[in-house]
Amino acid sequence: MRLPFASRVRFFAALALAVPAAMAISVAAQAETTGEEPSMVYILSPSEGEHFPDAPATIDVELSVWSSWVDEGIDEVELYIDGALIATQSCSSGCTFEGIVVEEGEHLIHVDGGADTDSNTIYVGGEPPEMETGEEDTTGGEEDTTGGEEEESGAEDTTGGEEEESGGEGEEESAGGEDEYGEDTGGAANDEMGDPASRGCSANGEVPAPWIALGFACLLLIPAWRRGEG
């Protein structure tokens, strides 16, 4: 049986409201289940601490870019050297800033994609920076450790005393399971009931399924359908 014009209008109006709601719920559920990562920009070259022996040096700054839909994404990237803006380039999936001239000295390369940033330090000309071996620190650490052992040996008695005291408290707590009438007071059970974590309840929020919105739209159409049959 063909529905009256008014009922058909209500049907399409309810459908127009239900479909966008169902799509929005579906997108939210997908974002929650897939765990999409945010946008990221990363300097592939030059690497952190890289040394260029000749000064001035001409370098290429190569970037890796991941543009995600969970945030504003990355469309353009700005290149800074020592805080000064050098160039801006469209870079949504990776790009390279070519022919960047860098003078002698230590320089900080910084890239800004809006949603994420990254920085590397490079060295141009002169001698490469000395890498810390940590041998002297290790020797000093051994001496400190020896002194620490002596101090710890002198503090062992105190630690032992604390353990004895804590052990006594533990015995008193465990012994509190019986009262003066010899009945078990259920100390362990009381501890479990007193622990909020043991009696607490948790509920995981779930995104409602898209069919809920469609079902709601169908409920709105039941009165119109009945009037059409009458």
N, C-alpha and C positions, 0 to 999 in steps of 0.2 A: 504493500500500500504506500502510495506517495505521501510524504509528509507535507503539511501546510507550509506556506512560505515563511511564516514566523518561526516555525520549528527549524527549518533549514538554516535560517539566519543564526539562530542560537547554536546550532550544531557547528557551523563554520567559525563562529566567534569563539566557542569553547576550544575547537581544534587549533585555532590560531594562538590561543594562550598556552595550550598544553604542549605543542610541539617545541617552541623555544625553551620552555622550562625543562622538558625532557632532554634536549640537546645540552643545555647548560649543566644539568646534573651528570650527564654522561661524560662531559669533558672534565668536570671536577673529579669524578671517580677515576678516570684514566690518569690524571695527574697524580692522584694519591697512590695508585697502585704501581705505576711505572717508576716513580721516584726520579723524575727528570732533574738533571743537574743544571745549575745556573750557568750563565755565560762565562767564558774564560778566555783570556789572552795570555800568551806565553812566549817569551823570547827564546827562539831556537839558536840564533847566532847573532852576535858573539856570545860565548858562554860566560858564566860568572868567573871573574878573576883572569880572563884571557889577556895575554900580553902580546902587543904588536911592537917588534923591535925598531922599526923605522918610523921616524916622525918627520912631518905629519903623516898620518895613516888614513887611507881611504877604505872604509868598511861598508858592508851591507848588513842591515839589520833585518833578519828574517823572523817572521812572527807566525805562530800557530794560533788560530782563532776558532773558538766554539761558540756559536750564537744560539742560545736556547730561547724557547718560547715562554718559559716560565717567568722571565723578567723582560726588561726592555730590549734585550738583545744587543748585539754589537754590529754597527754599520760602518763607522769610521773609527780610525785609531790615530791618536796624536803622538808624535815622537818628540821627546825632550832629551836634551843632553845638558847636564849640570843645571837643570831648572829652566833652560831656555828652549822655547818651542822651535823645532827645526822644520817639521813638515807634518802635513795631515793627509791621510790617504784612505780611500774606500777599502775596507778590509773586513768582509763578513765571513770569510772562510779561510783566511790566511793570506799574507802578502809580504812584500820585501821593500824596504826603503833602501834604495841603491845609491852608491856614490857619496856617502856621508864622510866629509873630511873632518878628522879629529886631530888636534894639536897634541904636543907632548905633555905627558902628565897623567894623573889619575882622573877618570871621568865616570860619571853615573849616567847610564842609559835608562830612561824611564818611558814606558808606553802606557797610554791611558785610552781605554776603549769605552769609558762611561760605566759599563756594568762591572768591569774588572780592570786591574792594573798589574804591571810587572816591572821589575827593575833588575839590572845587572851592572856590576862595576868592572871596568876594563882599564888597562895600563898601556900607554903609548910611549915608546922610546925608553932610553936608559936601561938600567938593569931590571930584570923581572923581580917582583917582590919576593922576599924570602918567606918560605913557608915555615911555619912554626912546627918543630919536630916534637916538642913536648918532653924531651929527654931531661932537661934541667928541672922542669916542673915535676917530672916523675921522681927524680932523686929527692927533691925537697919533700915530695909527698911521702916518700918512704920514711924520711926522718920524722916527719910529723906523725906518721902512723906509729912509729916506735914510741914516740912520746905519748901518743894517744893510748897505746896498749898499757903503758905504766899507769896512766890515769884511770883507765878502765879497770885495771887490776885492783886499784885502791878503792874503786867504787863498787866492786862486786859484793862486798858485805852489805852495803846499803840496798843494792838491788835484791839480794837474797832476803833481806828483812822485809822488803815490800812484798815479795812473793809469799813469805810466810803470813804476813798480815792479810793479804788478799785471799790466801788459802783459807785462813780462819773465817773470813767473812763468808766465803763460799760454803764452808761447812755449816755456819749458822743458818744461811739461807736454805740449804738443803735439809737441815735438821728441823726446820720449821714445818715439816709435813705432818706432825702429830701434836695434838693439844694435851692438856693435863689429864684428860680422860682416856688417852690412848687412841683416840680416833684420828683417822687420816684427814687432814684439812685440805689435801689436794693442792700442795704448794705449786707443783709443776703446772697443774691445770689452771691455777689462778694466774701464773705467769703468762701462760698462753692467752688467757682471756684478757689480761692486762696489756698485752702487746698490741698496739693498734695495727701493726702490719699483719698479725695473725688473724684478726677478725675483720679486717677491712675488706671491702669489696671494690672491684674496679669494673668499669664498663668502657669498652672501646667504641668510640664514635664511628659510625659507618655512614657512608654517603648513600642516601636512599636510591633505589633503582629507578630508572626512567619510566618504567611502566606505572609507577604510582601516580605521576602527573597525568598520564593517559587515562588511568582508571578514574581519576577525579573528574576529568572531562566527560567520561561516559556517564558518571553519576548525574552530572548536570543535564544530560539529555534524556534521562528516564521520564521526567514529567512531560516533556514535549512529545515523546514517543507515545505515551499513554493517551494524551489528548488527541494525537493524530489517529490512533486506533478507534477512539470514541467517536 
